[in-house]
Amino acid sequence: MSTAAAEHAPGPGSADGIAARARGLTKAYGSGETTVLALDSVDVDIARGRFTAVMGPSGSGKSTLMHCLAGLDNVSAGQVWLGDTEITGLKDRELTRLRRDRIGFMFQSFNLIPTLNAAENITLPMDIAGKKPDDKWLDQVIDTLGLRDRLEHRPSQLSGGQQQRVACARALASRPELIFADEPTGNLDSRAGLEVLGFLREAVDQLGQTVVMVTHDPGAAAHSDLVLFLGDGRIVDEMERPTAEAVLERMRLFTGGNPQTPGFDVIRSQFGDGEPTSPEER
């Protein structure tokens, strides 16, 4: 089980450039007086081979940022690149192919097919695309995630943590350039959540993957190499080598310590004031 990223060096691919970037990224919903600006001219670089967490109060734009970077949502203005490929302006079919071939996804809901076993769920995207898995890489992913003895089990026969590990393996199976994880521990108890975060950490450190995770949880963010803080649709701060305590304090500054601020009550209820900051301390 990996510890928080404060005790880790960046992943092996950290010197290999930028996995994704955005310039002037703007996303607006509605029009006229009812317009809501979810993202406001955001500039961001996602370093290859690192684990980046995105945090902010409810409504800050963190999930919208992930969806735009992943090509799941159209932008209102600005440009987004995956590697050297500009994805803004791509047609739907081209975006679908790009997401299938170059991006892995993990969500709060596991999104497993109940009639398929774990092995079939893991390879499903490649099976749909008519691609043969790299058996050596797939074996490495399965063993890293500790799923070898669960491959024949269907989702109903797996615990929540095991199901999320299958979802993680599915995201990793095609060896994507970038993995997006949206609140991946949201439906898990604390123990299972820590396991999944450890596996994401290992995906970066041992498998050379690039992970971007949206979370409201300072403990989850502490497993990352870098935390980006969003407020009112802008990146307002960042933190290298985070700890849960430091992230909580930074979030407290953004909310003015106001327990009525959206999202702050969730953070405080989980970590209180100065609670243990790493998996080993809990």
N, C-alpha and C positions, 0 to 999 in steps of 0.2 A: 504494500500500500504506500503510495507516495505521500510526502508531506507537502505543506504549503510551498508555493513557488519561491517564497523568500529564502528557502534553503536550497534552491536549484539554480543552476546556470541556465540560460536560454537554450532552447532546443538546437539540435545540430545543424538545422538549416537557416539559423538566424542571420548569417552573413550573406545569404543568397539573394537578397533583394526584397522586393515588395510583392506580396501575394495579391493584394487588392488595394485600390485607392479610389478616392472620390475628390472632385474639385467643384466647389460651388453647389454642392448637392442640396437641392430644395425640394420639399414635398409639401404640397398644400391640399387640403380637402375642402370641398365646398367652393362657393364663389361669392363675390360681393361682401356684404356685411357679415355673412355667416362663414367666411373663409377661416379655416383653422390651419395655421402654419406648423406642421409637425416637425419639419427640418428646415433650418434657416441658413443656407449657404455654408454647408459643412465641408471642410477640407480634412481628409483623414488618410493616413497610410497604414495598412495592415502588414506588418513585417512577416516575411516567410519564416516558417519553422519556430514560431512563438505562440504562446497562449495569451490571447487578449480578452479581457473581460470588459463589458460595457454596462455601466450602472447609471442610475438616475431615478428620481422620484417618478411616480405614476404620471404618465402624460408627457414625459420629458423627450420622447422620441426614440428611445433606445431600440424597441422592436422594429419601428419603422426604418431606422438606419440599417439594421440587419437585413430586413426584407429588400431594401433598395440595393444594398451591396450584393445580395445574392440573386438579384434579378427576379425576385418574387413579386415586386411591386414596381410600377412605372414611376419615374421621377418627374417633377414639374419643371425643374431646371437643373443645369449642371451636368457633369459627366461622371461615369463610373467605369473603372477598368477591372477586369480579372486578369492578372498578369499583364500581358501586353495587349489584351483584347478589350476594346471598348464595348461595353454591353448596352449602354444607352443607345436606343435607336434600333437594336436588333429586333427582327420579327419574332413573333411568338414561337414559331417552330425552331428558329435558331436558338432562342433562349432556352427552350425545353431541352434541346440537345446539349447545350452548354452546361445546364444544371445537372443533367444526367451523367455527363462524361467527366465533369471537372469539379463538382461541388458535392459535399456530403452534408446531410441534414440530421439534426436531432431536435426533437420537440418535447414539450412537457408531456403531451400524450405520446405513447410509445408507437402508435400507428402500425402495429403488427397485424398480419392477416391471421385470424384465429384458426383457419383450417390448414395452415402450413406449419411445419415444425420450425425450430430455430434455424437450422441450416438453410432451409428453403427461404425463410424470411431474410436471412443475411444476404443471399445471392439474388433475391428477387429483382432488384433494379437492373442488374447485369443480365439476368435471364430475359427480362422484357426487352432489353436492348439487343439481345442476340449476341452477347459477348461472353467469352469464356473467362472465368476468373483465373488470376495468377495463383496457382495452388500453393506455392511457397509463401507468398504474401498472405493469403487467406489463412493458412495454418498459423502464421506468426500472429495475426490479429486474434484468432480464436484462442490461442494459448495465452496471449497477453491479457485477454479479457476473462480467462478462466472459464470458458464455455465448452471445453472439449467433452465433458460428460453430460451436457444438456442439449446437444445438437438434435437429438431425436424427439425432444419434448415440444409440445405445442404451447402457445402462450398461456393457456389456462392452467398448465402444469408448472408454470414458472412463477417465482415471486416477482414483486414489482421491480426490485433491483436487478434481478436476472433478465426481466423483459427489457429494461433500459440498457443493460449490457448488450443484449441482442441488437437493439436499435443502434447502439454505438458501433457494434461490429458491422452492421449494414452500412453505416455512414463511412466507415473506414475501408470496406471491402474492395472498392474499386480504386483505392489509393488516390483519392481526390487531391486537388491542389489546395483546397480550403474546406474546412468543416465549420458549419454554423450550428450553434447549439442555443436554442431559445428556452431558457428556464428548464434545463434538462433534469434538475433534481426536484422540480416543483411538486411532483406527485409521489415522492419517495419519503420514507422516514429518514431520520438523521444518519443512521448507520449505512443504509443503502445509498443515500445521497453522497456520503463521503467516499464510498467505494467507486461510484461512477466518476466523481471528480478526480479520484486517484487514477482511474483508467484514462481519462482525458489528458491528465498530466503526463502519463506514461506514453500516450500516443504522440505527444510532442517530443519528450525526452528520448524515447527508445525507438519510435517509428518515424520520426522526422516530420510529423504532420504539422499543419497550421490550423489553429482552433480560434474561433471567435465565439464567445459565449455572452449572451444577454442574461443578466441576473439581478435580483434585488438583494441577494444574500451576501453580506460581507465575508462570511466564511468561505463561500464558493469562490468569490473574487480573489481570496488569498491564495488560491491554487494557481493563479495566473502569473505571467511575467509582467503584465502591464494592465492597469485599469484606466479606461476612458470614462470620464464623468460627463453626463449630458444634463443640460438644464434648458428648458424652453427651446428645444430644437437645436441647440448649439453644444459643441464640445467646450466645456468650461474649465476642465482641468484634467490632469492625468497623473498617474502614480506608478513608478517602477517598483518592482519587488515588494508588492503590497503585503500587509498583514491585515487580519480582520479588524483589529482594534484601530489601525490607522485609517482603514476605509470607512469604518463607522464614524470616526471623528470627522473625516472629510465630508461625509454625507450630512452629519449634524451641522456643519458650517453652512452647507448649501440650503438646508431647511431652516436655519436659524434656531435649531434645537426645538422647533415647534412640533409637538406631538400631533397636532391637527393637520400637518402637511401631508398630502398623499404619499404613501410609501414609507414615511418615517416610522409610523406606528408598527408596521411589519418588521422593520429592521430592529427597532428597540425591543419589541416583544421577543425576538429571537436572541438578541445579544445583550440586552440591558445596557448598563453603563459600566464599561470596562470589564466585561466578561472574558473568559478564556478566548484566545485568539487563534489557536491552531488546533488541528485534529488531535494532537497528542495531549493538549491541555484540557480537552473536554471530557 
